[in-house]
Amino acid sequence: MFFPPAIQSPAQIPAPAVKAAQPDLPPGFKPSYRFVVRPWGWTHLGSIGPREKVSHTWELENISGEPITFKVADLSPGVVVLGDPFKEPIPAHGKRAFTIQADATDWEGFQQRGIRLASDDPKQPIYNLLFDMTVRPDLTVDEVQKKLSGVAPYESPQAVFHFKRETGDPLEIKLASQLPAYVEPEIASMGASSELRLTLRASKVPVGQLSGLELVKVTTNAPKQPAFDLYLDWSIALPVQPVPSRLVFADPKARSLRLTLKGAKAFKVVKADLRAAGFSLGALPRKAAKTLVLTLHRDRDDAKDGLLVLTLSGVEDPLNIPVIWADPSRK
């Protein structure tokens, strides 16, 4: 593929600056040159579609008293010169416009392309016209991460990822990763677009898990965008929030852990049912408050994992908190 390692143009040839007589000449232009190109310098063609054809026109001006012959010495792939602008020499003091067309088919992302002209100007035998563009992806998704925040334990909200092909070709997407039981996927295809719908079943989330970030892998039939990594960020909001949501004795030296309960309004612990052998619960707070602190003790080294079930005033469902003893002897 033609793409010169360095721009061989008047702009990069050191020389005294041209005086204000011709202010549109590039810096470094020498009076001995026989032609100029306008516009000079690197050209940016902007953002184009995945199958779009974009054109750009330059003008060659012969500033000498003799005709100049040009020919195309090399082209980048996907670039053509329209018509036959160099069939005849450019006459003395004449001008000649020529247009290139770049076809973005099979390109993706930032692209640099060029055309190399050869002339019979001994001072500028080769002139490289360089340009770039950014080819938009055919397939896009509206967001790679969706959030479901503050979900109630009885709710089943849905996050929807919208996919669309700019080319209009039929789109097929498939789920390529296994999701937990509390996330239910559904794919709806609509020609050149599709939706991946993820429903969070809060009632199926394991006890003690109040947030998560699920990685969802998707494959597609778009040749240039065959796979996507998507993320579902979710959290559950309980009427009374336990901090931490699980009581884990990970340090063998730790004999007690504190549990903080936070509510939007004052509440009381009506009943505490500790279903974990080898553990005991400290005295319960007597007064209602928006924040209550409980203490759990590990009494034996052979304690068994279990559950702390709290019945709270003004809260319909009991609050379940896993109790875990990470016994190092079991490793």
N, C-alpha and C positions, 0 to 999 in steps of 0.2 A: 504494500500500500504506500502510495506517495504521501509522505509528510516529512518535509525537510528538517534536519536537526537544528537548523538556525535559519532565521529569515534572511534571505539574500535579497535585499532591496535597498534602495537609496537611503532608507531610514537608518540603516545600520552601517553605512559607509562613512567613516569620519571625514569631515571636510568643513571648511569655513561656512558659516551660516549664510544663506542667500539673503540679499537685502530686500527691502520691502517692496520691490517692484513686482514680485510674484509671491504674495504672502501665503498662497495655497500650496506651495511646494513643500515637500517634506523636509525636516531638518537634515542637514548633511548633503542636500542635493548639490551636485557639481555642475557648473555651466557647460562642461564638456559632454554631459549626457545629451542624447538626442531625443528622448521621449520622457513623458511623465505619465503616471497612472493616477486617476482620481475615481473614488476616494483612495487615498494611500493609507498604509498601515493595516493592522489586523481588523477584520470585520466580524461583528457579532450578529448572528442571524436570529438570536433569541430562542424562544421555546416553540417547538413544532410537534405535531402529532406523530404517532408511530408509523403511519403510512403516508405522511404528508410530503408533498414535493414543494420545495421552497426555492425561489429564484433570487439572484442578485446581479446587478449590472455595474460594470466598471466602464470607464472611458479612457482610451489611450489617446494621447495628444503628441503628435510629431512636432517638436519645436525646432527641428532642423530644416535646412534648405534642401534636403534630399529625401526621397521616399524611404520608408522603413518596412521591412518584411517581418512578419510574425508568424509563429506556428505554435501549436500546443505540443510541448515536449512531454508532459506527463499530467495525469489526473488521479485524484484519489478515487477509490471505488465508490460507486453510487453517484458520481459527479459527471455531468455532461455539459458541453458547450452547445448552446442552441444555435442552429443555423450554421453558416460557414463564414464567420466574420473576417477570417484571415486569408480568404481566397486571393484577395488582391492586396498589394502593399498599401500602406497609409501614405498618401501624398505629402509633400512638403507642407508643413504648417497645417496639416489636416487633423481631423479627429475621427475616432471610430469607437462606437459603443459595442460592447459584447456582453452577453448574459450567460451565466451558468445556472444550472438547475441541479439541486441536490435531492436525491430520493432517500427518505429516512427509513424505508422498508428494511427490516432486519437490523436496524441500529437501535441502541438503547442508551440513555444517559447522555453525559457530556461527550461531544464528538468534535474532533479537530480535523479539518479537511483542507485541501489546497489544490491549486492548479499552477503548473509551471509553464511559463511562456519563454520561448527562445526567440531572440531577435538578432538582426545583423548590426546592432549597435555594439561596436567593439568595447565600449565602456560598460554596457549593461547587456551582456549576451544572454543572461538568464535572469528572469524576474519571477519571484514566487508570490502569488496572491494567496493569503491564508485567511481562513475563516473558521468560526466555530458555531455550534448550536447545542441546545439541550433537547434531546428527544424524550418526550413524555412517555411514561410506561403505558402499555396498552391496558393492563388491568390494575386497578387501584381499589383500595378499601378506605372507607371514610375515616376510620381510626383504627389503630392497632391495639388500643387498650380502652376498655369500657369499665365504668364504675357502677356498682350497685351498693350504695352506702346507706347505713341506718335502716336496714331491713328488719321488720318485725318478725318474731319467730313463727308467725302463722302466715306470712306473706310468700308469694312466689313471683317476684318481679322478673322481667325479661330484658336482656341486653341484646341489641341487634347490630350486627356488623353488615354494612352495605358494600357489596362488590359491584364493579362496573367495568366493562371493556369499552375503551374509546373507539376501537375499530368496528364495534357493533357485531362482532362474531359471537356465536352462541357460547355461553359460559357454563362450565361445569365445575363445581367445587365439591371436595370430599373431606370429611373429617379424618385426620391421620394420627390422632392421639386419643388415648383412653381418658375419659373424664370421670371424676368421682360421682357416686350415685346421686348426690344432691344437685348436680348440674345436668340438665336434660337438653341435648342439642336437637335442632331441627333446621333443615336446609330447604329453602324455597327458591326454585329457579324460575327466572322470568326473562328468557331469551339472553340478551347480552348482559344482564345483571342477575345477581343472586343475593340472598340474605342468609346469614348464619344467625339463628336465634338461639340464645342460651338462656334457659329458665333456671333460676336459683330456687330450689325447694328448701326454704329455711328450716322447715320441720324435720328434714332428713339430715341436717348437718350434725356431725357427732357432738356429743355433750362436751362442753369445755372449749369448743372451737368457735370463736366469734368473728374471725376474719380469715381471709385467704387471698392468694393471687394464683389463679389457675392459668397454666400455659396450654393454649389450644393450637395445635398444628393443623394446617389446612393445605391440601394440595389442589391444583387447578389444571385446566387444560390449556392455559395461556403459555405459549412456548417460552416467553421471556420472563414470566413471573410464575414459575411452576409451584411455588410454596410460600406460605405466609406463617409467621409466628404471631399469634394473637394472645391477648391477656385479658382475663376477667378478674378485676379487683373488687372484692366484696367485703361487707362487714354487717354484722347483726347487732341491732340495738335492743337491749333488754330493758324492761321497766326499771329494774335495779341492776346496775352493772357491777359484776365482781372483778376485783383487781387483786391478784391475777385471776384469770378465768379457770386455771387449773392449779392445784396445790401440789407442787412437785418437790419432794425431798431428794435433791440431787447430791447434796453434801452430807456424807456419813456423819459429820460432826454436828449437823443441824438437828436440833430436837424440837424446834418450834417454828411455825410460819404464821405470818399475819395475813388475814384476808380482809380487804376493805370493800365495803358495799356502798355504792353511790346511787342515789335516786334523785329524781326531779323534785320530789316532795318528801316530807318526813314519813318514815315507815318504822315498823318494829319487826323483830324476828319473833314470830309466834311460836314456831317449832323448829327444832334442829334435829335431824335424824342422820346420825353418822353410821354409815354402812361400810366400815373399813376396820378390820381387826388390827389391834396393836396401836390404834390412835385414840386420842381423847380430845374433847373440845373444851376450851376454857369457858368461863362464865359468860353468859350472853348479856349484852347491853340491855338495861331495863327501860330506858327512855327512848321514845321515838325521835328520829333525827334523819336528816338527808344523807348523812354519812355515818356508818357504823363500822366498827373494827372488831373482828373475831380473831381468836388465836387457836390454832390447831397444834397439838403436841403429838410427837411420835414417841410412844412409850417403850417399844420393843424393837430389836433388830430383825425380828421375824415378822414384822408388820406386813399386812396384805393390802394391795391396792383396792380401792373401793370408791365410794361416792358419799358426798355430803349433800343432803337434801334439806333445803331451807324453805319453810313456809313463811311468807312475809305478808304483813297487813297491807290491804289495798292492792295486792298483786294476785291475779287469778291463778296462774300456774306456779308450781314450786320451782325454786331455783336449784339446779343440779350442778355441783362442782366436783369434778374428778379429784380424787386423792391418790397420789402416786408416790411410792417409795422406790427410788432407783437404787436398789440394793446392789452394791458392787460385787457381792459374792455370787450374784446370779449371772454375771457376765462371763 
